[in-house]
Amino acid sequence: MGRVTERRRVIRIRDGAVATRPDTLVAEEPLEIRLNGKPLAITMRTPGDDFALAAGFLVSEGVLGSADELANIVYCAGATDDGSNTYNVVDVRLAPGVPVPDITLERNVYTTSSCGLCGKASLDAVRTTARWPVADGPTTLRLKPELLATLPEKLREAQRVFDRTGGLHGAALFSPDGELLDVREDVGRHNAVDKLVGRALQQGLLPLSGAVLLVSGRASFELAQKAVMAGIPVLAAVSAPSSLAVDLAAETGMTLIGFLRGASMNVYAGEQRVVLD
């Protein structure tokens, strides 16, 4: 609830000079996501856009795909022993008739690299649960390298909290002509993406079949699968992708671009959407 940053005392040393001053840090707190009243997952996140984060997480889990499948999301009062509301627990209620997944220790979670599933099982999980085949999206989506090269700076300029803390990841959605559609920040890159996807679900914009997703840092399998589950055809990262992310992009038909820095970039999959001389 607005606790995006916090102030802490720091001893600053510059060229041998020592001074004490306050420093602005990005806030990090746990968020417990409940589904129809039952605990589902806990993630460490930057407070803010918590409802969108929860909705986006459930899109990546294959539970939600449209706004009419979501009844409501509320903060849980009484989450502590004294009954106070910490705004760190949300409960997602599904609309009547929407299947509720089996919430057990054996549930099919493939959204983190520590889920214990082998690579093939992870790829199979995404392929069998994705609602919108990325390969069947608009065939007219063609991106020039010159346009792609402009996106990282647009993301950087839109990262307001990063300017104050230097400690946040960013994720942004762009139109095919390079217009910034939305941007979110979080201590977790995966949370920033969930916030983007969740906001799109709430606004009835899924699938994001005409969008480009740009993330700061690297492109992991987790981020690639979140893009696929939201129907996003292009994922770009300013750093390297993982091998499993490349495998997923190649199998699903998604375009995956890494090391997008200035006029340089590597196209790892889906080159049909990049205009190459």
C-alpha positions as CSV (number, residue, x, y, z in Angstrom):
1,M,0.0,0.0,0.0
2,G,2.5,2.6,-1.1
3,R,5.5,1.3,0.8
4,V,7.6,1.4,-2.3
5,T,10.7,2.9,-0.7
6,E,12.1,3.2,2.9
7,R,14.8,5.3,4.4
8,R,17.9,3.9,6.2
9,R,21.0,5.4,7.7
10,V,24.2,4.7,5.7
11,I,27.8,5.5,6.2
12,R,29.1,6.8,2.9
13,I,32.8,6.7,1.9
14,R,33.9,8.7,-1.1
15,D,37.6,9.2,-1.8
16,G,38.5,8.7,1.8
17,A,35.9,11.1,3.1
18,V,33.4,9.5,5.6
19,A,29.9,10.9,6.1
20,T,26.6,9.7,7.6
21,R,23.4,10.3,5.6
22,P,20.0,8.8,5.0
23,D,19.6,6.6,1.9
24,T,16.5,5.6,0.0
25,L,16.1,1.9,-0.4
26,V,13.5,-0.1,-2.3
27,A,11.0,-1.9,0.0
28,E,10.8,-5.6,0.0
29,E,8.1,-7.5,1.7
30,P,6.4,-10.9,1.4
31,L,3.1,-11.3,-0.4
32,E,1.0,-14.4,0.3
33,I,-1.4,-15.2,-2.5
34,R,-4.5,-17.2,-1.5
35,L,-6.9,-18.7,-3.9
36,N,-10.5,-19.0,-2.8
37,G,-9.3,-18.7,0.8
38,K,-6.6,-21.3,0.6
39,P,-2.8,-20.4,0.7
40,L,-1.3,-20.8,-2.8
41,A,2.1,-19.1,-3.0
42,I,4.4,-16.5,-1.3
43,T,6.6,-14.2,-3.2
44,M,9.0,-11.4,-2.1
45,R,7.9,-8.2,-3.8
46,T,7.9,-4.4,-3.8
47,P,4.5,-3.4,-2.3
48,G,2.1,-1.9,-4.9
49,D,0.0,-3.3,-7.7
50,D,-0.5,-6.3,-5.4
51,F,-3.9,-7.3,-7.0
52,A,-2.4,-7.1,-10.5
53,L,0.6,-9.2,-9.3
54,A,-1.7,-11.9,-8.0
55,A,-3.8,-11.9,-11.1
56,G,-0.8,-12.0,-13.4
57,F,0.7,-14.9,-11.3
58,L,-2.5,-16.9,-11.8
59,V,-2.3,-16.2,-15.6
60,S,1.1,-17.7,-15.6
61,E,-0.2,-20.7,-13.6
62,G,-2.9,-21.3,-16.2
63,V,-5.7,-20.5,-13.8
64,L,-6.9,-17.2,-15.3
65,G,-7.2,-16.1,-18.8
66,S,-9.9,-13.3,-18.9
67,A,-11.3,-10.7,-16.6
68,D,-14.7,-12.5,-16.4
69,E,-13.0,-15.5,-14.7
70,L,-12.0,-13.3,-11.8
71,A,-14.6,-12.5,-9.2
72,N,-12.5,-10.2,-7.0
73,I,-9.3,-9.8,-5.1
74,V,-9.1,-8.5,-1.5
75,Y,-6.6,-7.9,1.2
76,C,-7.0,-10.2,4.1
77,A,-7.7,-8.6,7.4
78,G,-6.7,-10.4,10.5
79,A,-3.6,-11.8,8.9
80,T,-1.6,-11.4,12.1
81,D,-2.1,-12.6,15.7
82,D,-3.5,-9.2,16.8
83,G,-5.9,-9.1,13.9
84,S,-4.4,-6.2,12.0
85,N,-4.1,-5.9,8.3
86,T,-0.5,-5.9,7.0
87,Y,-1.5,-5.6,3.4
88,N,0.8,-8.6,2.7
89,V,-1.9,-11.2,2.2
90,V,-4.4,-11.2,-0.8
91,D,-7.2,-13.6,-1.5
92,V,-8.2,-14.2,-5.1
93,R,-11.8,-15.3,-5.7
94,L,-12.6,-17.0,-8.9
95,A,-15.9,-16.5,-10.7
96,P,-18.5,-19.2,-10.4
97,G,-17.7,-22.2,-12.7
98,V,-14.0,-21.4,-13.1
99,P,-12.1,-24.6,-12.2
100,V,-10.0,-24.4,-9.0
101,P,-6.7,-26.2,-9.3
102,D,-5.7,-28.8,-6.7
103,I,-3.8,-26.8,-4.1
104,T,-1.4,-29.3,-2.6
105,L,2.3,-29.8,-2.3
106,E,2.1,-31.8,-5.5
107,R,0.5,-29.0,-7.5
108,N,1.8,-28.4,-11.0
109,V,4.0,-25.4,-10.4
110,Y,6.4,-24.6,-13.2
111,T,6.9,-20.9,-12.7
112,T,10.2,-21.0,-10.8
113,S,13.6,-22.4,-11.7
114,S,13.6,-24.3,-8.4
115,C,10.4,-26.2,-9.1
116,G,12.2,-29.5,-9.4
117,L,10.8,-30.3,-12.9
118,C,13.1,-31.4,-15.6
119,G,13.4,-29.2,-18.7
120,K,11.2,-31.3,-20.9
121,A,8.5,-31.5,-18.3
122,S,8.6,-27.7,-17.9
123,L,8.3,-27.2,-21.7
124,D,5.4,-29.7,-21.8
125,A,3.6,-27.9,-19.0
126,V,3.6,-24.6,-20.8
127,R,2.7,-26.1,-24.1
128,T,-0.3,-28.0,-22.8
129,T,-1.7,-25.1,-20.6
130,A,-1.1,-22.1,-22.8
131,R,-4.4,-20.7,-24.0
132,W,-3.2,-18.7,-26.9
133,P,-0.6,-20.3,-29.3
134,V,2.0,-17.6,-29.9
135,A,2.9,-19.0,-33.3
136,D,-0.7,-18.4,-34.5
137,G,-0.6,-14.7,-33.6
138,P,-0.6,-11.8,-36.0
139,T,1.7,-12.6,-39.0
140,T,2.1,-8.9,-39.7
141,L,4.2,-8.2,-36.6
142,R,7.6,-7.2,-38.0
143,L,10.2,-5.3,-36.0
144,K,13.2,-3.4,-37.3
145,P,16.4,-3.7,-35.3
146,E,16.5,0.1,-35.3
147,L,13.2,0.2,-33.4
148,L,14.2,-2.5,-31.0
149,A,17.3,-0.6,-30.2
150,T,15.2,2.3,-28.8
151,L,13.3,0.3,-26.3
152,P,15.8,-0.1,-23.4
153,E,16.2,3.7,-23.1
154,K,12.4,4.1,-23.0
155,L,12.2,1.6,-20.3
156,R,15.0,3.2,-18.3
157,E,13.4,6.7,-18.6
158,A,10.1,5.3,-17.2
159,Q,11.7,3.6,-14.2
160,R,10.9,6.3,-11.6
161,V,11.7,4.4,-8.5
162,F,14.9,3.0,-9.9
163,D,16.1,6.6,-10.2
164,R,15.7,7.0,-6.5
165,T,17.0,3.6,-5.3
166,G,19.0,1.9,-8.1
167,G,17.6,-1.4,-6.8
168,L,14.6,-2.3,-9.0
169,H,14.0,-4.4,-12.0
170,G,11.8,-3.1,-14.8
171,A,9.5,-4.7,-17.3
172,A,7.6,-2.9,-20.0
173,L,5.1,-3.6,-22.8
174,F,5.5,-1.9,-26.1
175,S,3.4,-1.6,-29.2
176,P,4.8,-2.8,-32.6
177,D,5.7,0.8,-33.4
178,G,7.6,1.3,-30.2
179,E,5.0,3.1,-28.1
180,L,5.4,2.4,-24.3
181,L,2.1,0.8,-23.2
182,D,2.8,0.0,-19.6
183,V,5.8,-0.3,-17.2
184,R,6.1,-1.9,-13.8
185,E,9.0,-2.1,-11.3
186,D,9.7,-4.6,-8.6
187,V,12.6,-6.2,-6.7
188,G,11.7,-9.4,-8.6
189,R,11.8,-9.2,-12.4
190,H,9.1,-12.0,-12.5
191,N,6.9,-9.9,-10.2
192,A,7.2,-6.9,-12.6
193,V,6.1,-9.1,-15.4
194,D,3.2,-10.5,-13.4
195,K,2.1,-6.9,-12.6
196,L,2.0,-6.1,-16.3
197,V,0.1,-9.2,-17.2
198,G,-2.3,-8.8,-14.3
199,R,-3.1,-5.3,-15.3
200,A,-3.7,-6.4,-18.8
201,L,-6.1,-9.1,-17.6
202,Q,-8.0,-6.6,-15.4
203,Q,-8.4,-4.4,-18.5
204,G,-9.6,-7.2,-20.7
205,L,-6.5,-7.0,-23.0
206,L,-5.4,-10.6,-23.0
207,P,-4.0,-12.1,-25.1
208,L,-1.2,-9.6,-25.7
209,S,-0.7,-10.8,-29.2
210,G,0.5,-7.5,-30.6
211,A,2.9,-6.6,-27.8
212,V,6.6,-6.7,-27.2
213,L,7.8,-7.4,-23.6
214,L,11.1,-6.0,-22.5
215,V,12.8,-6.9,-19.2
216,S,15.8,-5.6,-17.5
217,G,18.5,-8.1,-16.8
218,R,18.4,-11.7,-18.2
219,A,15.6,-13.7,-19.7
220,S,15.0,-16.9,-17.7
221,F,12.7,-19.7,-18.4
222,E,10.3,-18.3,-15.9
223,L,10.0,-15.0,-17.8
224,A,9.7,-16.8,-21.1
225,Q,6.8,-18.9,-19.9
226,K,5.0,-15.9,-18.4
227,A,5.2,-14.3,-21.8
228,V,3.9,-17.4,-23.6
229,M,1.0,-17.8,-21.1
230,A,0.0,-14.2,-21.8
231,G,0.1,-14.7,-25.5
232,I,3.1,-12.3,-26.0
233,P,5.0,-13.0,-29.2
234,V,8.2,-11.1,-28.5
235,L,10.4,-11.1,-25.4
236,A,13.5,-9.0,-25.3
237,A,16.1,-8.7,-22.5
238,V,19.0,-6.4,-22.0
239,S,21.1,-9.4,-20.8
240,A,21.4,-13.1,-21.6
241,P,18.7,-15.7,-21.9
242,S,18.9,-19.1,-20.4
243,S,19.1,-22.3,-22.5
244,L,15.6,-23.4,-21.4
245,A,14.2,-20.0,-22.3
246,V,15.6,-20.4,-25.8
247,D,14.2,-23.9,-26.0
248,L,10.7,-22.7,-25.0
249,A,10.8,-19.8,-27.4
250,A,11.8,-22.0,-30.3
251,E,9.1,-24.6,-29.4
252,T,6.3,-22.1,-29.0
253,G,7.2,-19.8,-31.9
254,M,8.0,-16.8,-29.7
255,T,10.7,-14.4,-30.7
256,L,13.4,-14.1,-28.1
257,I,16.0,-11.4,-28.2
258,G,18.9,-11.0,-25.7
259,F,21.8,-8.6,-25.1
260,L,19.6,-5.7,-26.4
261,R,22.0,-2.9,-25.9
262,G,22.1,0.1,-28.2
263,A,22.3,-1.1,-31.8
264,S,23.5,-4.6,-30.7
265,M,21.3,-7.6,-30.0
266,N,21.2,-11.4,-30.4
267,V,18.1,-13.1,-31.9
268,Y,17.9,-16.5,-30.3
269,A,14.5,-17.7,-31.7
270,G,11.6,-16.4,-33.8
271,E,13.7,-14.5,-36.3
272,Q,10.7,-14.3,-38.7
273,R,9.5,-11.3,-36.7
274,V,12.7,-9.3,-37.0
275,V,13.4,-7.5,-40.3
276,L,16.9,-8.6,-41.3
277,D,18.9,-7.2,-44.2
